[in-house]
Amino acid sequence: MAPAKTLSSARRRDAARLTRGLRGIAIFLFVVSGLINLLALTGSFYMMQVYDRALTSGSIQTLAALSALAIGLYLFQGCFDVIRSQVLVRVGARFDDKIAPIAHRVTIDMPRLGFSTAEAMERGRDVDTVRSFLGGQGPGALFDLPWIPLYLAFVYFLHPWLGGLTLAGAVVLTMLTLISEVLTRRINNETRQAAIARGAIADSNARNAEVLKAMGFAPRAVARFDEVNREHLQLQTRSSDLGGTFGAISRVLRMVLQSATLGLGAYLTIKGELSAGAIIAASVASSRALAPVDQAIANWKPFVAARMAFQRLRETMTALSKAVEPMELPAPRQSLKIDKITVAAPGSGQVLLSDASFDVQAGKAVGIIGPSGGGKTTLVRAITGIWPILRGAVRLDGAELEQWPEETIGRHLGYLPQEVALLDATVDENISRLAESVEPAKVVEAATAAGIHEMILRLPLGYKTQLGPQGTALSAGQRQRIGLARALYDNPFLVIMDEPNSNLDGEGEAALTAAIEQVKARGGIVLIVAHRPSALQAVDDVGLIQGGKLVAFGPRDKILAPAQPRAAASVSASAPAAPERTVSMPRAVGIGEHSTALEVRVPA
Ligand SMILES: Nc1ncnc2c1ncn2[C@@H]1O[C@H](COP(=O)(O)OP(=O)(O)OP(=O)(O)O)[C@@H](O)[C@H]1O
C-alpha cells in the first residue's frame, strides 16, 4: 500500500490542476479591471468640468472638447470591458475543456462506489456551474471590488464628508453581503440535496418505465416525484426570496446613498465648501463605488453555487489520485490467485464476503455457485476491481491488479456482468470496447466465439447497427451474447461471467460452453457464476459461496452431484467415513432441457 504522505502529495498535485495557469490570467484581469474602473471615473470628471468650466465660461468649444474626450475614454472603457468578459468566457471554456473529462471519469466511478446515479450526474454538472458563473456578470463584479478605494479616494478628495458617507455606504452594503452569505449557505446546500433527491426519483421512474406502465402505478410514481419536487421548489423559492430581498435592500440603499450624497453635496455647496459640478461628480462616483457590492449581492446565489461546485471539484480531482502510476507488466499467462479477500459494500461498509481464497491455473475454468444473495457477484466485483478489497489480494501471475495500469489490466480481463447494459454505440464499437480504431478481424473473431456473428449480420446495418440507449434495440438474449463477445474480445487472459446463461436459449448455451472451452484451450482462465448446471459443463473446479463465505472449493465432480433422491442424500450426509452436509441449490427460473436441481456436498 502507498505511504499516506505520498498519496496526500499526489492529491495536492491533482487538486492543483484545477487552478493551474489561472494565476497569470487573474493578474491580467485585475489590471484590466483597474483600467476599467479608472476610466469609469470619466463620467464624474466630465460632469465636474461641464458644470464648473463649460457652463461658467459659456464656451461651446470647451464643451465640445470635453465631450469628445469623454467619448474617447468611454470607448476605451468599453473595449476593456469586452476584453475582460471575453477572457472570462475563455477561462470558463478552458476550465471546462480541461476539467470536464476528469470530472466525467469520476462520475462514471461514483455509482459503483456506492453513490446514487443522480448524485453522480449532479457532480458531473459542477463544471457547467463554474463555467456559466465565469461567463456571467459575477466575476466582473468580484474583480471590481478591490478597486472601490479608488472611488472612495476620489470622493474623499472632493470633500472628506462625502468620502465618509460613501465609505459608510460601502460598509453597510458589505455587511449585507456577509449576512446574505450566512443565510443562504445552508439553504443553498439543502436545495442542492433536494435537487439530488428529485433527480434520483426521476431517474428511477424513467428506468422503470415499462413496469410502471404494465402494472399501472405510473400515477403513484408521479405523485412520489411531485412530493420531492415540491420540497425542492419550496427551498428554491426560499433561497430566491432571500436573494431577491437582499438585492432589493441593496438597491434601495444605493438610491438612498445617491440622494444623500446629492443632499450633503448641496449642503456643502450652500456653505461654500463645494462647487456645483463636484456635487454631481461625487454622486456619480459614489454610486459607481457601490455598484460592485450591489452586483456581488445580485450575483451571490450563482457565486455561492460556483464556489460550492469548485470545492466539490477539488474533491473530485483527488478522488482517483494515485501515489504512483503503475509500471507496465508482462501479460499474465499463468495463474489467478484469490488470497484471503474480504470485501465490503462501498456505500455502507458492510462486509459481504470474508476470507475467500482459491487458486486457478491457466487453461482451467472455475464455476461459482451458491444461493441468492450469498456473495457470488460480490466476489466477481472484487476480482474485476469494481469494488475495492478490504483485506487480502487478487493476483494475476503473482501481481496484484493495482500493479497494472488500469487500461492494460482491462485488456487482460473479459467481464460479462449479470445485467448486460450496452453502450449507446454501434455493435462493433460495443464489442471492441470503444477501441479507437476498430479491428474488424478481432471483432468478428469475438462475435464468432460468442456464436452471434450470423445474428449480427442479420441486423439492419450488421456490425454498424446503432444499439440505442443501453442496447435496448436488442432482445435480452441478444444483449447477453453481444456482452459475451465483448468479454471475449482480443482474447483476454481472465474471462469472468456472472450468470452468462440467464437469458440464453439452447443454442446460446452451447455457444457459451464452446467459448469456455476455447478460452481454456488458448491457456486462459474462466470464472463463471451460475445457477444453472448447463453453464458448468466445461468447468474444472467449483466453489460454493454461501452467507458471504467460500464454504467449499474443489474439483467439479467432487463438489457437484446430480440431484439425488432425499433418502440417498441423507445417507451421504450421515455417512461416518467422510462427514459431509448437503446443500440444496435453488432451482433456476425458466429452466429448459438442461435443468436439474443441484446438490452440493460440503465438507462439514
Ligand atoms: N451495492 C450493494 N450495497 C450493499 N449491499 C449489497 C450491494 N449489492 C449486494 N449487496 C448485498 O450483498 C449480499 C451478496 O450479494 P451478491 O449480489 O454478491 O449475491 P449473489 O450471490 O450474486 O446473489 P444472486 O445469485 O441473487 O445474484 C446480498 O445480501 C446483498 O443484499
Ligand as a Chemical Component Dictionary entry (heavy atoms), coordinates in Angstrom:
data_LIG
# 
_chem_comp.id                   LIG 
_chem_comp.type                 NON-POLYMER 
_chem_comp.pdbx_formal_charge   0 
_chem_comp.three_letter_code    LIG 
# 
loop_
_chem_comp_atom.comp_id 
_chem_comp_atom.atom_id 
_chem_comp_atom.alt_atom_id 
_chem_comp_atom.type_symbol 
_chem_comp_atom.charge 
_chem_comp_atom.model_Cartn_x 
_chem_comp_atom.model_Cartn_y 
_chem_comp_atom.model_Cartn_z 
_chem_comp_atom.pdbx_ordinal 
LIG N1  N1  N 0 -24.376 -2.408  -3.722 1  
LIG C1  C1  C 0 -24.622 -3.081  -2.603 2  
LIG N2  N2  N 0 -24.602 -2.457  -1.418 3  
LIG C2  C2  C 0 -24.845 -3.130  -0.274 4  
LIG N3  N3  N 0 -25.107 -4.451  -0.217 5  
LIG C3  C3  C 0 -25.148 -5.122  -1.360 6  
LIG C4  C4  C 0 -24.906 -4.484  -2.617 7  
LIG N4  N4  N 0 -25.003 -5.415  -3.590 8  
LIG C5  C5  C 0 -25.304 -6.568  -2.978 9  
LIG N5  N5  N 0 -25.392 -6.393  -1.650 10 
LIG C6  C6  C 0 -25.684 -7.426  -0.643 11 
LIG O1  O1  O 0 -24.618 -8.339  -0.689 12 
LIG C7  C7  C 0 -25.071 -9.660  -0.493 13 
LIG C8  C8  C 0 -24.494 -10.540 -1.585 14 
LIG O2  O2  O 0 -24.972 -10.078 -2.832 15 
LIG P1  P1  P 0 -24.448 -10.678 -4.196 16 
LIG O3  O3  O 0 -25.004 -9.841  -5.292 17 
LIG O4  O4  O 0 -22.987 -10.856 -4.122 18 
LIG O5  O5  O 0 -25.181 -12.102 -4.160 19 
LIG P2  P2  P 0 -25.218 -13.225 -5.261 20 
LIG O6  O6  O 0 -24.695 -14.441 -4.610 21 
LIG O7  O7  O 0 -24.536 -12.789 -6.514 22 
LIG O8  O8  O 0 -26.782 -13.336 -5.499 23 
LIG P3  P3  P 0 -27.610 -13.686 -6.835 24 
LIG O9  O9  O 0 -27.413 -15.148 -7.090 25 
LIG O10 O10 O 0 -29.012 -13.394 -6.454 26 
LIG O11 O11 O 0 -27.084 -12.822 -7.929 27 
LIG C9  C9  C 0 -26.589 -9.585  -0.500 28 
LIG O12 O12 O 0 -27.011 -9.723  0.832  29 
LIG C10 C10 C 0 -26.925 -8.210  -0.980 30 
LIG O13 O13 O 0 -28.011 -7.688  -0.303 31 
# 
loop_
_chem_comp_bond.comp_id 
_chem_comp_bond.atom_id_1 
_chem_comp_bond.atom_id_2 
_chem_comp_bond.value_order 
_chem_comp_bond.pdbx_ordinal 
LIG N1  C1  SING 1  
LIG C1  N2  SING 2  
LIG C1  C4  DOUB 3  
LIG N2  C2  DOUB 4  
LIG C2  N3  SING 5  
LIG N3  C3  DOUB 6  
LIG C3  C4  SING 7  
LIG C3  N5  SING 8  
LIG C4  N4  SING 9  
LIG N4  C5  DOUB 10 
LIG C5  N5  SING 11 
LIG N5  C6  SING 12 
LIG C6  O1  SING 13 
LIG C6  C10 SING 14 
LIG O1  C7  SING 15 
LIG C7  C8  SING 16 
LIG C7  C9  SING 17 
LIG C8  O2  SING 18 
LIG O2  P1  SING 19 
LIG P1  O3  DOUB 20 
LIG P1  O4  SING 21 
LIG P1  O5  SING 22 
LIG O5  P2  SING 23 
LIG P2  O6  DOUB 24 
LIG P2  O7  SING 25 
LIG P2  O8  SING 26 
LIG O8  P3  SING 27 
LIG P3  O9  DOUB 28 
LIG P3  O10 SING 29 
LIG P3  O11 SING 30 
LIG C9  O12 SING 31 
LIG C9  C10 SING 32 
LIG C10 O13 SING 33 
# 
